[in-house]
Amino acid sequence: MTELNTLLPHGYCFSWQRDLLLLHVLSDTLIALAYFTIPITLWVFVRRRADLGFRSAFVMFGVFIMACGVTHVMDVWTLWNPDFWLDGWIRAFTAVVSLATAVLLWRLIPLALALPSPDSLRRANEELRAEIDRRHQYEAQLQAMNERMRLQIDELEAMSYAIAHDVRGPLRHIDGFARVLGDRLGVVDTEPASLSYLQRIRASVRHLSNIVEGLLAFSRASRAEMHLEHCDARALVDDVLEELAPELDGRELDISIGELPRIRADRTLMFQVFYNLIANAVKYTRDCDPARIRIECERGDDGEYTFHVRDNGAGFDMKYASKLFGVFQRLHHASEFEGTGIGLANVKRIVDRHGGRIWAEASPGHGASFHFTLPNPSDLPPADAAHSTGATDVAALA
C-alpha cells in the first residue's frame, strides 16, 4: 500500500526507454529555450520603441510565453522527479496568465484594427510630401510677390521724393512772384480783393510747401540708414522745447517731464519723433487754459522702454484711431488746427525702424496720450553697425 500511494516519475510511463526519454528531453528543452527567447526579444523591441502603444499587451504576452516555457522545463524535471504538485501550480499560474492575456487581446482588437495599414501610411506620407511641396511653392510665390511689392514701394518712394524735390523750386518761384506782385499792388490804389487773392495764393503755396517738405522727410526717414548711438532722451526733449520756444511764448503751459533714460537710437530721427509728438501736444492744447503736457517713461521687466506724451487738449474720437498714423490722414479740420497729415506717419515709420511700437488713446475734448516703445538696448545691433546717409536732413513737421 505504501508503494502504491507513492507518486512515480513520468519515466516509468516510458518504461525508461532511453531513446524515448531522450526524444522528450530534447524536444521539451528546445521548446523551453524558444519560449524563453521570445520574451527577451519582446523586451528588447519594446525598450527600443518607447513610442509604441499597447505596452501592457506586450508585458502580458511575455509573461505568458515565459510561463509556458517553465511548464516544458517541468516536463523534463518530472521524468525523474515526481514533483507533480509544483508542476500543477505552475500550470495553474500559466492558465491564469493565459486567460488574462486572451481577455486583454480581445479588448485591444478594435484599437489594433484602427491602426493604419502600411499602404495607408504610405499614401498619407505621399500626400504630406505633396502638401509640403505645395507650401514651398506658395512660399516661393509669396516671397516673389513681396520682393516685387518692395521694389514697387521703393520706386514709388523714389518717385515721390523726386517729384517733391522738383516741385520745391516752382513753389518758391510762385511764392516769390506773388510777394513781389503784392508789394507792387500795395503801392498803387488796388482793390482789397486783389490783395486778398494774392494772400490766399501765398497761403496755399506755403501749405503745399509744408506738404512737400513732409513728403521729403517721410521718404528720408525710410531711406536713410540709421546711426545707432547712446543718447539722452531728456536732452532730446530739451532741444525740442528750445526749438518750440517761439510757439510757447505767451502761453500758460504746464509741462511736466519725468525721469527719462539714456537710449540707443538714431539721434536725429528720435529728435523727429519727440518734436512731432510734443509739437502736436502744444498745438492741440492751444485753447486750453491752463494747458498741461506730461512727458514720461517707464521700463518693463524685459528692459523695453515705453514713452508717454500726454496732453489735455482737443483729443479725438478713438473710432478714427486706425487712420491716425496714415499719410495725409487728419482728424481735425484745417480751419481748427493747421497741419499736413504727415508728421505722425513719419513718427510711426521711425519708431518701426527702431523695432518699437506706437499707439494712441484719446477722448474728444479730454486730451490725447501717445505711447511708443523702444526695445531693450542690449537687443539692438552694435552702435557702429549702421551709418547715417542723410538722416540729418529730416525735417520736423507736425
C-alpha positions as CSV (number, residue, x, y, z in Angstrom):
1,M,0.0,0.0,0.0
2,T,2.8,2.4,0.8
3,E,4.4,1.8,-2.6
4,L,1.0,2.2,-4.4
5,N,0.4,5.6,-2.7
6,T,3.8,6.9,-3.7
7,L,3.8,9.0,-6.9
8,L,6.1,7.8,-9.6
9,P,8.0,9.9,-12.1
10,H,6.9,10.0,-15.7
11,G,9.9,8.0,-16.7
12,Y,8.0,4.9,-15.6
13,C,5.4,5.7,-18.2
14,F,8.1,5.4,-20.9
15,S,9.4,2.2,-19.3
16,W,12.7,4.1,-19.0
17,Q,13.4,3.5,-22.7
18,R,16.5,5.5,-23.3
19,D,15.6,6.7,-26.9
20,L,12.1,7.7,-25.9
21,L,13.3,9.6,-22.9
22,L,16.0,11.4,-24.9
23,L,13.4,12.4,-27.5
24,H,11.1,14.0,-24.9
25,V,14.0,15.7,-23.1
26,L,15.4,17.3,-26.3
27,S,12.0,18.4,-27.5
28,D,10.9,20.0,-24.2
29,T,14.3,21.6,-23.7
30,L,14.3,23.2,-27.2
31,I,10.7,24.3,-26.8
32,A,11.6,25.9,-23.4
33,L,14.6,27.7,-24.8
34,A,12.5,29.1,-27.7
35,Y,9.8,30.2,-25.2
36,F,12.5,31.9,-23.0
37,T,14.0,33.7,-26.1
38,I,10.7,35.2,-27.2
39,P,10.1,37.4,-24.1
40,I,13.7,38.6,-24.3
41,T,13.1,39.6,-27.9
42,L,9.9,41.4,-27.0
43,W,11.6,43.2,-24.1
44,V,14.4,44.5,-26.4
45,F,11.8,45.5,-29.1
46,V,9.6,47.5,-26.6
47,R,12.6,49.1,-24.9
48,R,13.9,50.4,-28.3
49,R,10.4,51.5,-29.5
50,A,9.3,53.6,-26.5
51,D,6.7,55.3,-28.7
52,L,4.7,52.1,-29.2
53,G,1.3,51.7,-27.6
54,F,-0.2,48.5,-26.0
55,R,2.8,48.0,-23.7
56,S,0.6,46.1,-21.3
57,A,-0.2,43.6,-24.0
58,F,3.5,43.0,-24.7
59,V,4.1,42.5,-21.0
60,M,1.3,40.0,-20.5
61,F,2.2,38.1,-23.6
62,G,5.8,37.9,-22.5
63,V,4.8,36.6,-19.0
64,F,2.5,34.0,-20.7
65,I,5.3,32.8,-23.0
66,M,7.7,32.6,-20.1
67,A,5.3,30.5,-18.1
68,C,4.7,28.2,-21.0
69,G,8.5,27.6,-21.2
70,V,8.6,26.8,-17.5
71,T,5.9,24.1,-17.9
72,H,8.2,22.4,-20.5
73,V,11.1,22.5,-18.1
74,M,8.9,20.8,-15.5
75,D,8.0,18.1,-18.1
76,V,11.7,17.3,-18.2
77,W,12.0,17.5,-14.5
78,T,9.1,15.2,-13.7
79,L,10.6,12.5,-15.9
80,W,12.8,11.7,-12.9
81,N,11.2,13.6,-10.1
82,P,7.6,13.2,-9.2
83,D,7.0,16.9,-8.1
84,F,3.6,16.9,-9.6
85,W,2.1,19.4,-7.1
86,L,4.7,22.0,-8.1
87,D,4.1,21.2,-11.8
88,G,0.4,21.6,-11.2
89,W,0.7,25.0,-9.5
90,I,3.0,26.2,-12.3
91,R,0.4,25.1,-14.9
92,A,-2.4,26.8,-12.9
93,F,-0.4,30.1,-12.9
94,T,0.1,29.6,-16.7
95,A,-3.6,29.1,-17.1
96,V,-4.5,32.3,-15.3
97,V,-1.9,34.3,-17.2
98,S,-3.2,32.8,-20.5
99,L,-6.8,33.8,-19.7
100,A,-5.8,37.4,-18.7
101,T,-3.7,37.7,-21.9
102,A,-6.6,36.4,-24.0
103,V,-9.0,38.9,-22.4
104,L,-6.6,41.8,-22.9
105,L,-6.1,40.9,-26.6
106,W,-9.8,40.8,-27.2
107,R,-10.2,44.2,-25.8
108,L,-7.3,45.5,-27.9
109,I,-8.7,44.1,-31.2
110,P,-10.8,47.3,-32.0
111,L,-7.8,49.5,-31.3
112,A,-5.5,47.3,-33.4
113,L,-7.9,47.3,-36.3
114,A,-8.0,51.1,-36.2
115,L,-4.2,51.3,-36.8
116,P,-3.4,52.4,-40.3
117,S,-2.0,49.9,-42.7
118,P,1.4,50.3,-44.4
119,D,-0.4,51.2,-47.6
120,S,-2.5,53.9,-45.9
121,L,0.6,55.2,-44.2
122,R,2.5,55.3,-47.5
123,R,-0.4,57.2,-49.1
124,A,-0.6,59.6,-46.2
125,N,3.2,60.3,-46.4
126,E,2.9,60.9,-50.2
127,E,0.0,63.4,-49.6
128,L,2.1,65.1,-46.8
129,R,5.0,65.4,-49.1
130,A,2.8,66.8,-51.9
131,E,1.3,69.3,-49.4
132,I,4.8,70.3,-48.3
133,D,5.8,70.9,-51.9
134,R,2.7,73.0,-52.5
135,R,3.5,75.1,-49.4
136,H,7.1,75.6,-50.6
137,Q,5.7,76.8,-53.9
138,Y,3.3,79.1,-52.2
139,E,6.1,80.4,-50.0
140,A,8.3,81.0,-53.1
141,Q,5.4,82.8,-54.8
142,L,4.8,84.9,-51.7
143,Q,8.4,85.8,-51.4
144,A,8.5,86.8,-55.1
145,M,5.4,88.9,-54.6
146,N,6.8,90.6,-51.5
147,E,10.0,91.3,-53.5
148,R,8.0,92.8,-56.3
149,M,6.0,94.8,-53.9
150,R,9.1,96.0,-52.1
151,L,10.6,97.1,-55.4
152,Q,7.4,98.9,-56.3
153,I,7.3,100.7,-52.9
154,D,10.9,101.7,-53.4
155,E,10.1,103.0,-56.9
156,L,7.1,104.9,-55.5
157,E,9.1,106.4,-52.7
158,A,11.9,107.4,-55.1
159,M,9.3,108.9,-57.5
160,S,7.6,110.8,-54.7
161,Y,11.0,112.1,-53.5
162,A,12.0,113.2,-56.9
163,I,8.6,114.9,-57.6
164,A,8.6,116.6,-54.2
165,H,12.2,117.7,-54.7
166,D,11.4,119.1,-58.2
167,V,8.3,120.9,-57.0
168,R,10.0,122.9,-54.4
169,G,11.7,125.2,-56.9
170,P,8.5,126.2,-58.7
171,L,6.7,126.7,-55.4
172,R,9.4,129.1,-54.2
173,H,9.0,131.0,-57.5
174,I,5.3,131.3,-57.2
175,D,5.6,132.5,-53.6
176,G,8.3,135.0,-54.5
177,F,6.5,136.4,-57.5
178,A,3.2,136.6,-55.5
179,R,5.1,138.5,-52.8
180,V,6.6,140.9,-55.3
181,L,3.3,141.4,-57.0
182,G,1.6,142.1,-53.7
183,D,4.3,144.7,-52.8
184,R,3.8,146.5,-56.1
185,L,0.0,146.4,-55.9
186,G,0.2,147.7,-52.3
187,V,1.9,150.9,-53.6
188,V,-0.9,151.8,-56.0
189,D,-4.6,152.0,-55.3
190,T,-5.7,148.4,-55.7
191,E,-8.9,146.7,-54.8
192,P,-8.7,144.9,-51.5
193,A,-10.0,141.8,-53.2
194,S,-6.9,141.6,-55.4
195,L,-4.6,141.7,-52.3
196,S,-6.7,139.1,-50.6
197,Y,-6.4,136.8,-53.6
198,L,-2.6,137.1,-53.5
199,Q,-2.6,136.4,-49.8
200,R,-4.6,133.2,-50.4
201,I,-2.2,132.2,-53.2
202,R,0.8,132.6,-50.8
203,A,-1.0,130.7,-48.0
204,S,-1.8,127.9,-50.4
205,V,1.8,127.8,-51.6
206,R,3.1,127.7,-48.0
207,H,0.7,124.8,-47.2
208,L,1.8,122.9,-50.3
209,S,5.4,123.6,-49.5
210,N,4.8,122.1,-46.0
211,I,3.3,119.0,-47.6
212,V,6.3,118.7,-50.0
213,E,8.7,119.1,-47.1
214,G,6.7,116.5,-45.2
215,L,6.9,114.0,-48.1
216,L,10.6,114.5,-48.3
217,A,11.0,113.9,-44.6
218,F,8.8,110.8,-44.8
219,S,10.9,109.5,-47.7
220,R,14.2,110.2,-45.9
221,A,13.0,108.6,-42.7
222,S,12.6,105.3,-44.5
223,R,15.5,105.5,-47.0
224,A,18.3,106.8,-44.7
225,E,20.5,104.3,-42.9
226,M,20.3,104.6,-39.1
227,H,23.3,105.5,-37.0
228,L,22.6,104.0,-33.6
229,E,24.3,105.7,-30.7
230,H,23.7,106.3,-27.0
231,C,21.8,109.5,-26.5
232,D,20.0,111.2,-23.6
233,A,16.2,111.3,-24.1
234,R,15.9,114.2,-21.7
235,A,18.5,116.2,-23.7
236,L,16.4,115.5,-26.9
237,V,13.2,116.7,-25.2
238,D,15.0,119.9,-24.0
239,D,16.3,120.5,-27.6
240,V,12.7,120.1,-28.8
241,L,11.3,122.6,-26.3
242,E,14.0,125.0,-27.2
243,E,13.1,124.7,-30.9
244,L,9.4,125.3,-30.0
245,A,10.2,128.3,-27.7
246,P,8.6,130.8,-30.1
247,E,5.3,128.9,-30.0
248,L,5.4,128.6,-26.2
249,D,5.8,132.4,-25.7
250,G,2.7,133.9,-24.2
251,R,1.2,130.5,-23.4
252,E,0.3,129.2,-20.0
253,L,1.7,125.8,-20.3
254,D,2.3,123.3,-17.5
255,I,5.0,121.0,-19.0
256,S,6.0,118.1,-16.7
257,I,9.0,116.0,-17.6
258,G,9.6,112.8,-15.7
259,E,12.9,110.9,-15.5
260,L,13.9,110.0,-19.0
261,P,16.6,107.3,-19.7
262,R,19.6,107.1,-22.0
263,I,18.6,105.2,-25.1
264,R,20.3,103.7,-28.1
265,A,18.8,105.2,-31.2
266,D,19.4,107.4,-34.2
267,R,19.7,110.8,-32.5
268,T,18.3,112.9,-35.5
269,L,15.4,110.5,-36.2
270,M,14.5,110.3,-32.5
271,F,14.5,114.1,-32.3
272,Q,12.0,114.0,-35.1
273,V,9.7,111.7,-33.0
274,F,9.8,113.8,-29.9
275,Y,9.4,117.0,-32.0
276,N,6.3,115.8,-33.7
277,L,4.6,114.5,-30.6
278,I,5.4,117.5,-28.4
279,A,4.6,120.0,-31.1
280,N,1.2,118.2,-31.6
281,A,0.6,118.5,-27.8
282,V,1.4,122.2,-27.9
283,K,-0.8,122.8,-30.9
284,Y,-3.8,120.9,-29.7
285,T,-3.8,122.5,-26.3
286,R,-4.0,125.9,-27.8
287,D,-7.5,126.5,-26.5
288,C,-6.8,125.1,-23.0
289,D,-6.2,127.3,-20.0
290,P,-4.1,126.1,-18.4
291,A,-2.6,123.6,-20.9
292,R,-0.9,120.6,-19.4
293,I,1.7,118.3,-21.1
294,R,3.3,115.3,-19.5
295,I,6.3,113.5,-20.9
296,E,7.2,110.3,-19.0
297,C,8.9,107.0,-19.5
298,E,8.8,103.6,-17.8
299,R,10.9,100.4,-18.3
300,G,9.3,97.0,-18.4
301,D,10.6,93.7,-17.0
302,D,12.1,92.8,-20.3
303,G,14.1,96.1,-20.5
304,E,11.8,97.7,-23.0
305,Y,11.2,101.4,-22.7
306,T,7.7,102.9,-23.0
307,F,7.5,106.7,-23.5
308,H,4.3,108.7,-22.9
309,V,3.4,112.1,-24.2
310,R,0.1,113.2,-22.7
311,D,-1.9,116.4,-23.0
312,N,-5.3,117.8,-22.0
313,G,-6.1,119.2,-25.5
314,A,-8.7,118.7,-28.1
315,G,-8.3,114.9,-28.3
316,F,-10.0,112.8,-30.9
317,D,-12.6,110.1,-31.4
318,M,-11.0,106.6,-30.9
319,K,-13.1,105.1,-33.7
320,Y,-10.8,107.0,-36.1
321,A,-7.6,105.9,-34.4
322,S,-6.8,103.5,-37.2
323,K,-6.3,106.4,-39.6
324,L,-4.1,108.4,-37.1
325,F,-0.7,107.2,-38.5
326,G,-1.6,107.2,-42.2
327,V,-0.2,109.7,-44.7
328,F,-2.4,112.7,-45.2
329,Q,-4.8,111.5,-42.6
330,R,-6.1,114.3,-40.3
331,L,-8.7,114.0,-37.6
332,H,-9.3,117.8,-37.3
333,H,-10.2,120.3,-40.0
334,A,-7.5,122.7,-41.2
335,S,-9.6,125.6,-40.1
336,E,-9.3,124.4,-36.5
337,F,-5.6,123.2,-36.4
338,E,-3.1,123.6,-39.1
339,G,-1.0,120.6,-40.3
340,T,-0.1,118.4,-43.2
341,G,-1.2,114.9,-42.0
342,I,2.4,113.6,-42.5
343,G,4.0,114.1,-39.1
344,L,2.5,111.1,-37.3
345,A,3.1,108.8,-40.3
346,N,6.7,109.8,-40.2
347,V,6.8,109.2,-36.4
348,K,5.4,105.7,-36.9
349,R,7.9,104.8,-39.6
350,I,10.8,106.0,-37.4
351,V,9.6,104.0,-34.4
352,D,9.0,100.9,-36.6
353,R,12.6,101.2,-37.9
354,H,13.8,101.2,-34.3
355,G,11.9,98.0,-33.6
356,G,9.3,99.7,-31.4
357,R,5.5,100.2,-31.5
358,I,3.4,103.3,-31.3
359,W,-0.3,103.8,-30.4
360,A,-2.6,106.5,-29.0
361,E,-5.5,106.9,-26.6
362,A,-7.8,109.9,-26.6
363,S,-11.2,111.3,-25.9
364,P,-12.8,114.3,-27.7
365,G,-12.2,117.4,-25.5
366,H,-10.3,115.5,-22.9
367,G,-6.8,115.3,-24.4
368,A,-4.7,112.6,-26.0
369,S,-1.9,110.2,-24.9
370,F,0.7,109.0,-27.3
371,H,2.8,106.0,-26.4
372,F,5.8,104.5,-28.1
373,T,8.2,101.8,-27.2
374,L,11.9,101.3,-27.8
375,P,13.5,97.8,-27.4
376,N,16.0,96.8,-24.7
377,P,19.3,98.5,-25.7
378,S,21.1,95.1,-25.3
379,D,18.8,93.7,-28.1
380,L,20.0,96.2,-30.6
381,P,23.0,95.8,-33.0
382,P,26.3,97.4,-32.2
383,A,26.3,101.2,-32.5
384,D,28.7,101.1,-35.4
385,A,26.5,98.6,-37.4
386,A,24.8,101.4,-39.3
387,H,25.9,104.7,-40.7
388,S,23.9,107.9,-41.4
389,T,23.4,108.8,-45.0
390,G,21.2,111.8,-44.9
391,A,19.1,111.4,-41.8
392,T,20.3,114.8,-40.6
393,D,18.3,116.4,-43.4
394,V,15.0,115.1,-42.0
395,A,12.6,117.9,-41.4
396,A,10.4,118.0,-38.3
397,L,6.8,118.6,-39.3
398,A,3.9,118.1,-37.1
